[in-house]
Amino acid sequence: MLLKKKHFSWVWIVIVVVGLLSLQAVQGWPRRILLDTDVDTDDFFGLLYLLKLNRSEFELEAVTVNANAWTNAGHAVHQVYDMLYMMGRDDVAVGVGGRVGLKKTAPFCQMLGITTAGGCRYRQAIPVGSGGRLDIDSNFGIRKAFLPQGSRRYSPFRQPTAQQVMIDKISAGPITVFLIGAHTNFAIFLMSNPQLKKNVEHIYVMGGGVRSKNPTGCCPENATSCVPRQCGDPGNVFTDYTSNPYAEFNFLGDPFAAYQVIHSGIPVTLVPLDATNTIPISQNFFEALEKSQSTYEAQYIFQSLKMARDTWFDNQFYTSYFMWDSFTAGVAASIMRNSNNPGGENEFAEMEYMNITVITSNEPYGISDGSNPFFDGLKVPKFNLDKHGVHSGHVQKGLRDPFCIVKEGKGKCKDGYTTEVTGPEAVPVLVATKAKPNQDPESPLDREFFKSFLEILNNPQQKGRFNFTTQFPFYKEETYKPEFGTRKQGKPVVFDMDMSAGDFVALFFLLKVPVEVINLKAIMVSPTGWADAATIDVIYDLLHMMGRDDIPVGLGDVFAMNQSDPVSSAVGDCKYLKAIPHGNGGFLDSDTLYGLARDFPRSPRRYTAESSVNYGSPPDTDHHELRQPLALEIWESVVKTLDPGSKITILTNGPLTTLAKIILLEQNTTSLIQDVYIVGGHISSNDKDKGNVFTIPSNEYAEFNMFLDPFAANTVFGSSLNITLIPLSIQQKVSSFSKILEALRQRKKTPEAHFARRVLSRLYRLQQLHHRYHHMQTFLGEILGAVLIAGDSHLNQTFQVKPIKVHAEGVESKDGQLLIDEKQGKLVRVLDSVNPKAYYDLFAERLSDSEQSAVLVSFEEQVKLWRKPPNQTEPAL
């Protein structure tokens, strides 16, 4: 009888569970969500908020990365992977999108399979270095210190694209899309897959400003010397309010894409500046968050928010930093819980329907002034747009566009403005207008969402499993420095690199040259070439692998000479940098070392935004002694520690930005430079002897390193330095992947030789697989300079002396070209020939030498050390 009762009870339980599941299925629960994000700090607040929601209600299935604004794809995708790993959500698909907007070249070319290079018309408004993409890419240096590293990573051709992920998830059935960055990814999806629009139930957007009035940049009452900045502007683009006071960053990132989304016919709920301006991060909320860190995700958010506050550009953080994307996630989730809710009633924001559109060009329409790539020079406009329609006017060309500047008052350009309209352009959109106050008037938290955010973030359900250090029971932070004893140090060398793949292989070689021959004193990074500034962390990891944590690394200027904005030096143009592909074969691959960077052991050194008032930080941050040194600081330190009579040899493997800055220092130190070896430049012998800047068809004879900063090159070649040039022509003669790989195969496999072989094999394989990687031999040639300065006579090298001048006049079709000029050219020693076989053999023999070899093989070996008690660790391979 008892068994029958138990059986009867279980039957009822099964019936109830099945009934509830059926009811959820009928009601569409859980709601499937796809999040498209630019992975800014406030974005991952929103991402973590969504991950903490009850999965029976909300199921985040995919994250697509929009690398068109505040972050760069290679760094952003790993930030997302690591957050998902911490949260135990490796099931969430991750796709990587393009880096330029629909008014640039890249998305169209991506569809055609041509290239991923493109301009930065709107992206110019986003700071590049400190306070901008450098800090966001690294999360102020917190990302690698806090987030655990899982097994997922970017890898060329294996990494899903944003389009692949969107097609896969949206094809699977009804889904809700959250857009909290620029709309490039989703707009391309809509334009390419109109048949799948029916599966998108709703779009929730953080962006735009309809009736908003910017509360920042206002002068205090009775102030006599204050100049108001953005006070009362509809937009928030603080770097360009003199040209465009109307736009909000997400919509300005790609106005035409935002227009396509708003006019898609899919229901849209907009959380614009109107609402987010009413929920700033208050001091009370900040302090409450500081006291509420019971989960790893809460700790990560607080550390990130604190660093954002401590490095804020002025003392108005609590009135200037808002709950943009997390607030949007909260409003959306609250609306979605009330499915029969046409008015958008929710816990956190007041709502109103408005008829809006997105401005993509400025009146008068139908003009042709060279600013609009959809029309100018085309018989048929792109996408068959109306020649006199709303897209046919002047398009803002960049910062300080003269068309946009008004002598008296604010600028007149409105690209990206979400304005209220009537007539055929009007789209009815549900708009959040104001954050609701806390229902508890006694609470120090003045907004209802603050309470929800803290509760959900600290909820023990679905919490993060561990951070980087706590996942390992025997984690220990160590630094390694060599013991050279009484060995006599060789010539002091400083390596100036732009962090291309070839540069990292060259760095391996320099570290393997006996210290009696080369004493590598420092590394200077010029982030004006093939990699973004935050990739400096890969250098730290390589040095850690090789036991050289003693070598200082300095970060150079993030802009080429004459490219930073004269009004705001944090932003600027990409006239030359646009030549570097953004995706495959360019920044995306360089920033991840073609997917191999995460195999390096993790260094305790990393880029950090830590700083002090002595270096422009509003306050001293908690650990300002860890501040990332600048290249010129490292240079001055090296100069001061030189032995009497010693001089420095400099090897440059990228744009000459940093070297030019050294020459222009008020305290001239060029007399302490023995020689400069420059890898780059092309001396054309005839019309068919062309350069390698394949992304700029109009410039046939320049080489990348000279083109990327021609004015710096002109400064260097106009100096009194002793220059040895290793031009493109001689690099190409020793750029055989098959031969250098064969030389490595025939020799002993040290960890560094093995890693170099993996890098070179990957470049070779990619070159064979796809035309976007046709230029990989460029990086192979960059190793030659490191081998040359080691001074081995077996190379049988010969030189010629030539009078060289650099073309640098701001003319894209000629800048960076080297000319033979008998009257005005500088006499330069030019490498004319080397023995290719000897070169391959010397390179392979040096990397295979057991002397000065790696002290840690890989991150995997490091993990083994941290998982076992010290007396049980396995020996290094």
N, C-alpha and C positions, 0 to 999 in steps of 0.2 A: 504493500500500500504506500509506504514511504517512497519507494522508487517511482511509483506512478505519479505521486504528487510532484516530485522533483522534475520528472519528465514533463509533466504538465506546465510547471513554472518556466522551464527552459523554452518550451514552445511559445509561450506568451512573450517571453523576452525577445525571442527571434522575430516574432510577428511585429512587436513594437519597434524594434531596431529597423527592420525592413520597411515598416511604414514611415518612420522618420526619414530614412534615406530616400524613399520614394517622394516624400513631400519636398525634401531638399532639391531633388532632381527636377521636380515640377517647377519649383520656385527659382531654379537656376543657381542653387547653392552647391558648393562654394563658388563665389564669383572668380572667374579666371582673370588674371591681371598680367599685362605686359607693361613694363616700365622702361621708358626711353629717357636717358639721363646724360648730362655732361659731367657727372661725378665731381661736381664742386662740393665744398664742405657741407653746405646745407642740403645738397642732393642726397648724400649718404645718410644724413639725419632722416630724410624721408624714406630711403630704402630700408634702413633698420626699423623704422616705425612699421612699415608694411610687413616686414618679416616677423614682427612680434604679434601681429593680429591673429586672432583665432583662425586656424586653417580650415575649420569647418565652415567658416564664412567667407574667407578671402584666401585665395591660393595664388601667390606670386609665382608665375611659371617662367618668366623670362625677363632679362635685363638687356637692353641694347644700349651701347655706348655711343653717344654723339660727341665726336671729337672736334667740334666746330666752334668751341667757345673757350671754357675755362680750364680745359685739360687736354692732354695729348694721349692718343689712343693706346700706345704701348704701356704707359704708366697707369692709365685709367682702368684698362682691362684687368691688370693684376690687382689693383685696389679692390675691384669688384669680386674677383675670384677669391681673394683672401678674406674679405668680409663674409662671403657666403660660406667659406670653409669654417670660419670661426663659429658661424651660426648653424652649422650642420646642414647646410642647404646646397650641397654640390649637385643636387638634382635640378637646380634652376639653370636654364639655358642662358648663355651669354653670347651676344653678337657684337661685333665691332663695326662701326660705321665710318664714313668718310670724314675728312678734316676740313673741307671747305663747303660753302653754301651753294645753293642753286644758281646764284648769279655769278659764280666763279666757273672755272673750267672743269674741275675734277669730277663732279657727279656724272656729267654727260660723258666724259671720257671714260669713266669707270664702266658705264653701260656699253661703250663701244670697245672696251678692252685696250685702250691706248696708253694712258699714263694716269698717275694720281697727283701730278703737280698742279699747282693752282695758286691764285693770289690770296690776299687777306683784306679785301675791301672793307668788310665790316669787322672782322676779327682784330683789326688794328686797335679797336677801342679797348681791348682787354690787355691789361699789363702782362708783360712777358716774364719778368724776373720776380724779385721779392714783392709780395703783395698780389701776385698774379699766378700765372701758370706754373712757375717753378715751385711755389709754395703749395699749390693745389695738387700737382703731380706727385709730390712727396708727402702730402698732408702735413706740411710744415716740418717734415722729418719724423713724424710720429708713426707713419705707416709701417716702416720696416722695423721700428722698435717695438711695436705693439701687436700688429696683426700676424697670426700664424700663417705659415706658407704651406698650402696644400699641394696636391699633385697636378691640378689644372694650371695651364699656362698658355700663353700665346705661342703658336708655332706657324710658320709660313705655310699657307695652303690648307692647314688643318683647322685653323681658327675659324669658327663660323662667322659669317658676316651678319650685320644687322638685318640685311634684306633676307638672308636665308632663315634667320630665326623668326622674323616677322611672318614670312610666308608659312613657315612650319606651324607656328602657334595659332595664327589667325585662320589658317585652313582647317584646323582641328575643331572649330566650332565657336560659339559665341564667346566674346572676350571683351574686356574693358582695357583701354589704353590710357596710360598716364604719360604725359609729355612734360618734363620738367627741365628741359634745355631748349636749344634751338630745334626746329622742326624738320631739319633736312632729311633724316632717316625716314620718318613716317611719310613725309610728302613724296619722296621717291617711291615708297611702297604704294601709296595711293595712286600715283600717276602710272605706275607699272603694272598694278594688279587691281584694276577697277572691279573685277568680278568678285573680289574678296571683301569689298567694303561692307557687304550685307552682314558679315560676321562680327563687325565691330559694333558692339551695342552702344558704347558711349566713349567719349574722349574727355578726360579731365586734364586741364592745362594750367600750369603756373606760368604766367607771362603777361606782357602787355600792361597798359595802364589806360583806362577809359576816362574816368573823371578824377583821376588821382592828382594829388598835389604833393610834390616831394617835400617831406619835412626836414630833410638834411640840408646843410649848407646855409641855414638861416642865421642871421645875426641876432645876438641877444639884444634885448631892449636897452636903449640908451647907449648902445655901442657907437663909438665915434670913428674908429679906424677899420671896422670890419667891412669886407666886400662880400656880399651874398653870392653864393655859387649857384646851387640848383634849387634854391628856396622857391617852392610853389610850382616847379616844372612838372609836367605830366610824367616825364620819364625819370630814369635813374642812371643813365650812362654818364658817370661822373667824369670820365676822361674826355668827353666830347660834347659837353652841354652847350658850348659856344656855337656849335654847328647844328646839333640836333637835340633840343631839349625835350623832345616828345617820346623818344623810344625807350623801351625797357630792354635789358640785355638779351633775354632769350629770344624776343621777337626781332631785335636788330641783328642777331646772329644769322638769320636767313629770312628776311621779310617775305620773299616770294613763297617760301615753303610754308610759313605761317598762314599766308593768304590761302594756299591750297588746302590746308587743314581746316581753317574756319569755314571755307566755302565748299567743303567736301560733301555736305548733305548729311553727315553723321551728327547726332546730337552732341553738343559741346557744352561743358561747364567750365567757365573761366574763373581762375583765382588770380586776379591781377594785382598790381600795386595798390589799387584802391583799398583792397582788404589787407594785404600784407603790410602796408605802411602803418596799419593800426595794431600790429602785434610785434613791436620791436623786442629784442632780447633785453629785458629789463634787468637791473642789478638784482632785484629780488628773485627773479627766475634763475639767474646765473648762480646765486648763492644757494638756492634750493636744489639746483642740479648738483652743485658741488657736494651737498650733503646727502644726495640720493644716488649712490653709485654701487648698487648691490649686484649689478651684472657687468660683464665685460663690455657689452655694447654701451652701457651707460658711462663706463669709464672712458671708452674710446671717444665718445661724443664729447664728454666734458673736457678731456685733454685737448681735443681739436678746437673746441670753442674757446678754451682758455688761451691757446696760442694765437687764435685769430684775434682775440681781444688784446693780448699783450703786444701784438705787432701791428695793430690797427694804425692807419696812416695819420689819425688825429686822436684827440681825446674825447670824441663823440661816439664811441662804440655803442653805448647803450641806447643811443637814439638813431643809430645808422645801420645796425645789423638786425635783420628781421627773420622771422620764421617762415621763409618763403616756401620751400618745398615740403617740409614736414607738415606745415599748416595745410597745404594743399592735399596731402595724403590724408590728414585727419578729416577735413571737410568732405572729401570724396568718399571715404569709408562710411562716414555718418549718413551721407545721402543714400549710399548704396544699401545700407541696412533697411532703409524705408523705401522699398522698391516702388510702391504705389505712391509716388511723391513728386508730382509734376512741378511743384514750386520749389523743389530742392531744400525742403525744411531739414535742418540739421542742428547739431548741438553747438557748433563752433562759429558759424558765420551767418550774417544776414545776407539774403539773396534777392536778386532782382533780374528780370529779363530786360535785355537791352538789344537794340538793333545796331550791329557794329560791322566793320570791315577792317582789313589791315592795309595800310598804305604801303605800296611797294615802289612808287616813284612820285616825283614832285611835279606839280603843274608849272608851266603849260604842257599838256599832253601832245603827242605827235611830233615832238621835236627830234632832232638828230644832232646831238652835241658831243658825241664820242663817249658818253658816260654810261650808256645802256647796252649791255652785251646781248640782250634779247633782240635788239633791233638794228643797232649800228652796223653798217656794212653788209646787211643781209637783205636779199630780195624778198625772202619769205621769213618773217619773224619766227623765232623758236617757239615751238608748241602752237604755231599758227595764231599767235596773239593778235589782237586788234591793233592796227597801226596807229589808231587814235584813242585807244582805250586807256584804262587806269594804270596799265603797266608801262606805258609808252613815254613817260616823262623823263626828267633828269633823275638819275640814280646817284645817290651820294657816293663820291669816288674814294672817300677815305677821311681821315682826320683833317680838319681845317679846310674842307672843300670850299673854295672861294664862292661858288654858287650859293652855298648855305649861309655864309657869314653876312650878318647885318651890322652895319656900323653902329647903330644905336639899338640896344636891346639884344635879346636872345636870337639864336640862329633860326632859320626858317625851314630847314629840311625836316621831313617827317617820315623818313624810311622806318618801317617797323611800328608805326603808331597805330594803336587800336582805337579807332575813332568811331563815334556814333554817327550814323548816316540814315538817310531815308532813300527810297527808290530801289532799283534793281540790285544795287551792291549791298544792301542791308541784309544781314543774317541775324535772326533772333538767337541770342546766346544767353544762357543762365549765368549770371555774373555774381560773384561774391563781392559785397561792397564794404563790409566792416566785420572785424572780429568781435564776437560776443563777449561781454564781460563775464567774469566769474560769478556764478550763481551764489557763491558764498561771499557776501560783502566784507566779511571780516578777514578773508584770506589775504596774505601779502601778494599772492599771484593774481594779477588783475584781469587775466583772460582765462576763459573756461578751457581753452585748448592746452594751456600750460599744465593744468592739473592732469588731463588725459595723457599728455606726452610723458610726464614723469611716471605716472602709474604704469603705462604700457611698457616703457623702457625698462623699468625695474621689475616687471612681472617675472616671476621665476619660471613660468611656462615658456617654452621655446627660446630659452636664453642661450647665449654664447657658451661654448664648451670650455674654452681656454684662450689665453693670448699667446704671444710668441714664446715667452719665457716659461709660463706655467704648464705648457703642454709637455715639457721635458722635466723629469724628476731630478736630473742632475745638471741642469743648465748652469753654465759658468761663462761669464764674459771674459775673454782673454785677448790680449794683444801680443803680437810677435815682432821682435826686432832682432836683426842678425848680430852674430858675434864674430866680427871680422878680426878681432884680436890685434896682432901687430902687423897685419897685412897692410902694405902701403896703398893708399887710395890713389886711383887713377885720375884722369882729367874730369873736372866737375862738369856735369851735363844737366841741362834742364830740357825736359820734353814738353813741347807745346802741341796739344792734340785736340781734335774736334770730335773725338769719340766715334769715329767710323769703325767698321769691323776690322779694317786693316790696321788701324791705330792700336787696337788691343793686342793683335798679334805682334806688332812692332814693340809694344811695351813688354810683352813676354821676352822678346829677344834682348832688349836692353837690360832687363833684370838678370839675364843669364850670362851676359858678358862679364868676365872676371872683374871684381871690384878694383883690381890693380890697373885695369885698362879704363873702365868707365865707372865713375862714382855718380850715380843718378841722384842728384840733390833734391829735385822737386819736379812736380808735374803741374803745368798750367793748362787750364781747359778753356778753349775758345768755343762757346756754345753758339757760334754763328755759322756752323757748318751742318754736318750730317746727323747730329743728334741733339735732342733737347737738353736743357741745363740739368734737369734732375737725374739724367743718366750718369752724372758724376758718381753716384752710388756704385755703379758697376766697376769703376776704377778702384774705389775703396775695397770692394770685394776681391778683385784680382790681386791687389797688393796684400790683402790678408792671406789669401791662398799661398802667396809666395813668401810669406813671413816678413813682409816689408811695411809694417804699420808705422815705421819711422819716417817714411817719405811723405812730406807735406803735399797737399793737393790744393791749388788755388783756382777759384772760379772767375773767369773773365767776363767782359761785357756781353750782354745778351743781344746787343745790336751791333751791326756793322757800322763803320764810321759814316756819319751823315745820315743815318737811318732813324735815330730816335727822334721823337717829337720835340721841337724846341720849347713848347709850352709845358708838356708833361713828359719827362724823360722815361717814365715807366712804360710808355707805349711808343709805337713807331711803325714804320713801313717795312715791307718785306720785298722790296724791289729786286733784291738779289737772292734772298733766301727762298723765294718762290720757285727757284730752279730745282730745289730738292723735292723729289716725290714725297707726298705725305703718307702714303700707305705702303703697298708692297714695293720693296727695293729702296725705301727711303726711311723717313723718321720712325714709322711703326716698327720696322725691322731693326734699325740701329738702336732704338731705345731699349730693345729687348735682346740685343746681340743675336738677332735672328732666332730668338726663342731659346737661347742657351744661357742667358745671364743668370737664371735662377739655379743653375748647377754650381755656380761659384759658392764657396762657403760664405756665410753671412758675417760681414765685418762689424765690429762695434762702432766703427766710424761710419758716418753717413752725413749727407747734407741735412742741415737743420736750420730752421728760421730763428733759432735762439739768437738773441742779440742784446745790445745794451744801449743806453742813451748816448754813449760815445760814438756809436755807429748809426745813429738815426732812429733807433727804436724809441717809441714814446716812453715806456718804462724799461727797466732792466727785466728781462725775462728770468725764469727760475734758474736756468743753467746757461747764462750768457757766455760763460767761458768756452762753451762748445760751438760757438758761432762759426759758420762756414767761412774760412779765410778767402779773401779775394786774391786774384792772380797777382796783382801788383804788390799786395802785402807779402805774399810768398816770395816774390822776386826781391823785394827790399830786404827781407830776412836772409835770403841766400847770399846776397851781396855783402851783408854785414858779417857773415860768418866765414867768408872766404879766407883761406890762408894767405899770408903776405906774398905778393907776386903771382898769385893764381888768377886765372881768368876763366870765364864760363863759356862753354860751347852750347849753343842752342840748336835743337832739332825741331823744326816745325812741320807738322803733318796736316795742316788745315789752313783756313783763312788766317791772314797775318794780323788780325785785329789786336791781339794781346802784344805782339812784338811791336807794332806801331805805337801802342800806348806807352810801352817802355821807352821808346825813342823820344816821345813827346813829354816825358816826365820833366818837371822843373829842375829836379836834381839829376843832371845827366849821368847815367851810369853805363852808357854804351862803351866807355873806355875799358870797362871790365869784361867786355864780351870778346872772346878770342875769335870765334868763328860762328857763323850762322849757316846751317844746312837747311835749305828750303825744298821740301818735296812738293812739286807742283809747277805750274806754268807750262806754256806751250810755245815753242818758237817754230813758226810755220816756215817750211822750206819752199813750198809752192802752193798753188791754189787748192790742190787736192789733199794737202797735209793739214787736216782739220783737228780742232780741239775735241773736247768730250762733254760739253754742256748740251746734252741732247734734248733737254727740255726747253731750251730757248733757241728755236730754229733760226732766228735772225742773227744770232751770234755764233758764227761757224768756227772761230779760231781761238776762242778762250778755253782755258782749263778751269775746272771747278774751284780749286783753292784760290785762284786769282780773281775769278768772277765773283765769288761770294763776298769779298770785301776789296774791291779794286782800289779804293782810296787808301786803305791800310797798306796794300801792296805798293802803291805809289810812294807812300811815306817811307817804307822800308827800303825800296830800291833807290830812293833819293837820299839815303843816309850814307854815313861813312863806314858802315859795317863791312866786314869781310864776308862775302856771300858765296856759298857754293850752291848752285841750282841743280836739282835733280828733276829734269823736265819730263813731261808726259811721254815723249818719244822714247827715252831710255827706259822708263818704267814699263812701257809696253813690250820691250824686248825681253824682259825677264818676268813676264806675267803669264806663265804657263801653269795652270792649275795641275795638269796631269804630271808635270815634271817635279813640281815642288812637293806634291803629295807622294809621289813615288820615292823621293829622297827621304821623306819622313817615314814611310813604310819600312825602309831598309835599315832603320836605326832603332836603338832602344827606346822604349816608350816611357819617358818620364811623365808625370801628371800634366805638366805644362805642354809637352810635345803632343800628348794625347788630346788635350783640349784644343790646341792650335789646329791640329789635324781635323778635329770635328768641325771647327768654324770654317776652315777652308773647304772641306768636303761639302758642307752645306751650301756654301756660296757657289761652288762648282755645279752641284746638283740643281740648284735653283736656276742657274744660268742656262742649263740644258733643258729645263722643264718649261720655262715661260719667258716670253719676250720682255716682261716687265723687269726681269733680272739680267738683261743683256749686258749691263754695265758693271758686273761684279768684278771684272779684272781691274777696274779702277782701284779697288781696295787692295788687291794683291800687290799692285805696284807700290803701295805706300810702305811696304816693309823694307824696301831698298835703302831708304835713308838710315834706318837703324843699323843695318848690316854695314853700310859704308862708313859710318863714324866709328865703328869698332876698329877700323884701320888695318884690316888684313890684306896683305899684299897679294894674296892668291887671287883676288878679284881681277887683277890686271887692269885696273881702271885707268882711263885716260880722260883728260879734260881739255877744253878749249876756253879761252877768255874772250867774252863777247860784250859789247856795249849795249845794255838792255834798258829799255824804258817801258813803263806800264801805262796802258791807256786807261785813264780814269777821269771822265768828264760828265758822268751821269747819263751817258748814251748806252742804252741796254744792248744795242747791236754791236758795240765795240769794246765796252768796258771789260777789263781783265785780260785783254790781249797783250802779249809781249811783242815789242818791236825792237828791231836792231837799229839803233840810232847812233851813228858815229859821232855826232856833235853833242847830243844831250844825254846819251845813254850812260848808265853806270857800268864800269867794267866788272863783270861777274865771271867767276869760274864755273863753267857749265860742264857737268858730267857728260862725256861723249860716248863712252863705251865701257862695258864690263864683260867678264866671262860668265855667261849665263849658268853653265854647269857648276862652276866654282861657287857662284852665288847660291844656288839651290843647296849644294853640299854644305857650305858654311852655315847656312840657316838651319838646316836639319841637324847637323852635328852639334851646334850650340844648344838647341832646344833639347837634345837628347843627352846632354852632359848631366851627370848626376850631381855635379857641384852647383851650389846656389839654386837648389831645386825646391819644389813646393813643400810646405810644412803641413798643409791640409789638402787632401785630394779634391774634395767636393762638399757640397751641402749635405749629401747623403752620409758621408763619413762623419761630418760634424754632428749630425743627428744621432748617429750611433754612439758617439762620445757622450752626448747629453742624456742618453737613455740608460746608461749603465754606470754603476759606481766606478770611481776612478781606477780602482785596482782590478776592474774586470774589462776595461776597454780593450778593443782590438787594435793591433798595431796598424799604422798607416800603410797603405799599399805602396 
